[in-house]
Amino acid sequence: SNPVQAHQRAERKKALKKNKTKRLRERDAKVATTRTITAVTEEIGVLEKKKAAQTDHLNATDTRALERLRKELKICEAAEAERQAKAEEERLLALQDDEVRQSQYAKSEEAVRDANEARFGQYAAMSVYYDAVMNPYGAAPPGKPMVYHAQGGGTTMDVRRACLPPGLAADKADNDGVGGPATVSASASAS
């Protein structure tokens, strides 16, 4: 026989085998995404009942179908296990992201609190804007200057002349047991 024709036949056989495996892979991938375990199990059950009714004998078509369904069942179970593992991994990643976000928020909240404490903490109660609940740092509204209660009444922008307002000074005196208006200490005014 002709060696060229033999080579061409061998190439065709190789191409057919390659196409067959490619088609099977594509079919398996489609089964993994579209079929459910329960549907495949039901079909297997129908063929098993048919086999039992026919005294453990199926024709060739049903036998091939049963083999294919068993293969599909394995594919579906593997795909389901993979989906569950992926869902669990995504859930764990989401939990980690939430924990990271919460810790970053807590850190940022602490950082803001510390910055406010450093900036306003010592003079907070002397500020005209001070409120124990709504503005515990006595920070001025945006665009407004920092204004403090002045000794002898009135207001001042000079923190060295600032003092506690009469209502807070009386509360502080009751708590401390010391009378008189509270003023900025010499060490505080030096800074």
C-alpha positions in Angstrom: 0.0 0.0 0.0 0.9 3.6 -0.5 2.9 5.1 2.5 1.3 8.6 1.9 -2.2 7.2 2.2 -1.2 5.2 5.4 0.2 8.4 6.9 -3.0 10.3 6.0 -5.2 7.5 7.5 -3.1 7.6 10.7 -3.5 11.4 10.9 -7.3 11.2 10.5 -7.5 8.5 13.2 -5.5 10.8 15.5 -7.7 13.8 14.7 -10.9 11.8 15.4 -9.6 10.5 18.7 -8.6 14.1 19.7 -12.0 15.5 18.7 -13.8 12.7 20.6 -11.9 13.5 23.8 -12.5 17.2 23.3 -16.2 16.6 22.9 -16.3 14.4 26.0 -14.5 17.1 28.1 -17.0 19.7 26.9 -19.9 17.4 27.6 -18.6 16.7 31.1 -18.1 20.4 31.8 -21.7 21.1 30.6 -23.0 18.3 32.8 -21.1 19.8 35.8 -22.8 23.2 35.4 -26.3 22.2 34.3 -27.2 18.9 35.9 -28.2 18.3 39.5 -27.3 15.3 41.7 -31.0 14.6 42.4 -32.0 14.6 38.7 -29.2 12.2 37.8 -30.0 10.0 40.8 -33.7 9.9 39.7 -32.7 8.8 36.2 -30.4 6.1 37.5 -33.3 4.9 39.8 -35.6 4.6 36.7 -33.0 2.5 34.8 -32.3 0.4 37.9 -36.0 -0.4 38.3 -36.2 -1.2 34.6 -33.2 -3.5 35.0 -34.8 -5.2 38.0 -38.1 -5.7 36.1 -36.2 -7.3 33.2 -34.4 -9.8 35.4 -31.2 -7.8 35.7 -30.8 -7.4 31.9 -30.9 -4.1 29.9 -30.5 -3.7 26.2 -27.2 -2.1 25.0 -28.7 1.5 24.7 -30.0 1.4 28.3 -26.7 -0.1 29.6 -24.7 2.7 27.9 -27.1 5.3 29.3 -26.8 3.8 32.8 -23.0 3.9 32.6 -23.1 7.5 31.4 -25.5 8.5 34.2 -23.2 7.0 36.8 -20.3 9.0 35.3 -22.5 12.1 35.3 -23.3 11.5 39.0 -19.6 11.4 39.9 -19.1 14.6 37.9 -22.1 16.3 39.6 -20.9 15.3 43.0 -17.4 16.5 42.3 -18.7 19.8 41.0 -21.0 20.2 44.0 -18.1 19.6 46.4 -16.1 22.2 44.5 -18.9 24.7 44.7 -19.3 24.1 48.4 -15.5 24.5 49.0 -15.5 27.7 47.0 -18.5 29.1 48.8 -16.9 28.3 52.2 -13.7 30.0 51.0 -15.6 33.1 49.9 -17.5 33.1 53.3 -14.2 32.9 55.2 -12.7 35.7 53.0 -15.7 37.9 53.7 -15.4 37.3 57.4 -11.7 38.2 57.3 -12.5 41.3 55.3 -15.2 42.3 57.9 -12.8 41.7 60.7 -10.1 43.8 59.0 -12.6 46.5 58.2 -13.8 46.6 61.8 -10.3 46.7 63.2 -9.3 49.5 60.8 -12.4 51.4 61.8 -11.6 50.9 65.5 -8.0 52.0 64.9 -9.2 55.0 63.0 -11.8 55.8 65.6 -9.1 55.6 68.3 -6.7 57.7 66.2 -9.4 60.4 65.8 -10.2 60.3 69.5 -6.5 60.5 70.4 -5.9 63.4 68.0 -9.0 65.3 69.4 -7.8 64.6 72.9 -4.3 66.0 72.1 -5.7 69.0 70.3 -8.6 70.0 72.6 -8.5 67.8 75.6 -6.8 70.2 78.1 -9.0 73.2 77.2 -12.1 71.5 76.0 -14.3 72.5 78.9 -13.2 76.1 78.6 -14.4 76.4 75.1 -17.6 78.3 74.3 -18.6 75.4 72.1 -18.2 72.7 74.8 -21.1 70.3 75.4 -20.5 67.2 77.5 -22.5 65.0 75.1 -22.6 66.6 71.7 -19.1 68.2 71.6 -16.9 66.8 74.4 -13.8 68.2 72.9 -15.1 71.8 72.6 -14.1 71.9 68.9 -15.2 75.0 67.0 -17.5 74.5 64.0 -15.9 74.6 60.6 -15.0 78.2 59.6 -15.3 79.5 63.2 -12.4 80.5 65.4 -11.7 78.8 68.7 -13.3 81.0 71.4 -13.0 80.4 75.2 -14.7 81.7 78.3 -12.7 84.6 79.7 -11.9 85.4 83.3 -14.3 87.9 84.6 -17.0 87.1 82.0 -17.0 87.4 78.2 -15.0 85.5 75.7 -11.5 85.4 74.5 -9.4 83.8 71.7 -6.4 83.7 74.0 -6.2 80.3 75.7 -4.0 81.8 78.5 -6.9 84.1 79.6 -9.4 81.2 79.4 -11.2 79.8 82.4 -14.1 77.4 83.1 -17.5 78.9 82.7 -19.2 79.6 86.1 -21.6 76.6 85.9 -18.8 74.1 85.2 -16.4 75.8 87.6 -19.0 75.3 90.4 -19.5 71.7 89.5 -15.7 71.1 89.4 -15.3 72.9 92.8 -18.0 70.7 94.3 -16.2 67.6 93.0 -12.7 68.8 94.0 -13.6 70.5 97.2 -11.7 73.7 96.1 -13.5 77.0 95.5 -12.9 79.8 93.0 -12.8 79.9 89.2 -10.5 77.4 87.5 -7.9 79.0 85.3 -5.3 77.6 82.9 -2.3 76.6 85.0 1.2 78.1 84.5 2.5 74.9 83.0 -0.3 74.8 80.5 0.2 78.4 79.5 3.9 77.8 79.0 3.2 75.2 76.3 
